[in-house]
Amino acid sequence: MKLRPKIFYMQIEKNRVVSLTYTLTLQNGDVVDTATEETPFVFIHGIGQTLPHFDKGLDNLKAGDSFEFDITAENAYGVSNDEFIVTIPRDVFSGPNVPQDIVQVGNMVPMQDQNGNPMNGVILSFTDESVEIDFNHPLADEALNFKGNIVSVREALAEELSHGHVHGAGGHDH
């Protein structure tokens, strides 16, 4: 009798590079995002690059597995918080490096908090004196449904772990 070698399929665990396809939909059926085989989503599992409940939904899967799971709004991008809607002086949007037409209702504007951290907000309203901006995540209050397939799983390289991102195909090239 001839023995066949066992094929080892690496499972998704912390510090492993995962490549996958997915479709992200909201409860109303709207498709929000997709990752295809041509442009898969590639990340290091379990190091904070994705929502914690996204990681949990993928734990122990392997290449070739399909998945489908929901994440509640509270466990995704949270519930809207009125404290994240702020009014700032209109003159913040003046100056030679600021596009003159940036202050429009519905525009997403890149801003920084008092510590210099980047954040985006959506303009809700404005007057000559002030601009009201919503800094809640655009998907706040939304339950998320992920459906997709695992393309590959591999150990992350020490350099990838130290840099905090995937290198090479689907990742970051230095």
N, C-alpha and C positions, 0 to 999 in steps of 0.2 A: 504494500500500500504506500502510495506516495503522499507525503504530507504537504499541504498547501500552506504557504506563509499566511499568518493572520495580518489583516490590514488594520492598522491603527488609525482611527479617526480622532484627532485631537479635539477635545471638548473646549467650549468657551469657558474660560476662567480668568481671574484677575491677571493682568500683565500679558495677555495674549492679544495679538493683532487679529482683528476680525474684519473681514470684507463681506458685505451683504448688500442685497437689494431690498427695497421696501417701498410701500406706498403708505403715506400718512394721510388719514382722513379724519374729519371731524364727525360728530354725531349726526349732523345734517347731511352727511355724504360728500361734502366738499373735499376735494383732494387738495392738500396743502403743500405736499412735498413728495418727491420720488427720488429713488436712487436705482439706477438700472445696471445691467451687467456691463454696459459700456462705461458707465460712470458710477461704480459702486461706492457705498459709504464705507470708508476704511478708518478704523480707530483702534486705540488701545483700550481694551475692556477693563473696567473697574478702577480707573484712575481719575474719574471726574470729568471726562470729556463728553459724557452723555448724561441724560437724566438718570438718577439712581434706579428708578423703576423700569427704565428702558434696559439697563444692564440686567436687572433681575429677570426680565422677560426673556433674556437670551441665555442666562446661565445654563451651562451643561449641554447646550446644543452643539452640533458639529456640522462640518461642511456637508451640504446636501439636504440638511433639515429645513423644513419650512416652519414659519411661526406666524402667530396672530395673537395679539393681546391688546388690551385697553389700559390706558393710564388715566385715572381721574384727574380733573382739573387741579385738585389740591396737591396731587403727587406729580403733576406735570409742571406747568408754569404758574400755578397758584391762582388764587381768587383775586379779582381786582381790589385794589386798596385805594380809597379816596385820598390818602396821604401822598400817593404817587402822582396826583394831579396838582400841578403847581403853576403859579402865575409868576412870570419873570418880566423884568423891564424890557420894553421893545428895543431899547438901544443896545441890548446884548447882540442883536442881529444887525448891527451896523458896522461898517468898516470896509476897507478895500478888499479883503479876502472873503467876504460874505456875499454870496449871490443875492442880487437885489430882489429876486422873486421867491426867495426861500420861505418867506412868511405867508403861507397859504394853508387854509384849513385842509387837513388830511395829509399834509406833507410829513414825512419822517425826517427828523432833524438830528444830526449827530451832536451830542453835547458831552460835557465832562462834569463830574461831580466835584465837590470842594477838594477832593484828594487827587484829582486828575484822572480818575477812572472813566473810561468811555461808557456812554450810555445813549440809547436812542429814545426819542420821544415823538409822539404824534401831536401835531398842532390841532387843538380843538377849536380855538377862537382867538381873535386878536383885536386890539384897538390901536390907536396911535400911541398909547402909553404902555400897553402890556400885551403879553402873549401867554395864553393858557395852553400848557403842554401836559399830555398824559404819558407818564413814564412806566406804566404797567406794561408787561410783556404783551405783544400783539396776540398771543394765544392764551392770555389769562382768561379764566372762566371756561376754558374749552377742555373737554375730555378728548383724548387722542386715541386713535386706533392705528396700530402698526401691523402690517401684513407683508411678509416677504420671505426671502430664502437666504440661507447662509452660503456664501460662495467659498470662503476659505477661512481657516483658523491656523495660526502659527505662533510660536513663541516670539515675543518682542525682543529685539536686540538690546543689549545693555545701553548702547548709544541712544536708541529710541526712548527707552525708559528715562534716561538722564535728561533728554531734551523734552520729554513729555509729549511727543508726537511720532507718528509713523513716518519713516523715510522711504524713498523709492516710489514704485508704482502705487498710485492712489494716495500717497502721502506727500510729505514735504521733501523737496530736494535742496540740499545745501550747496 
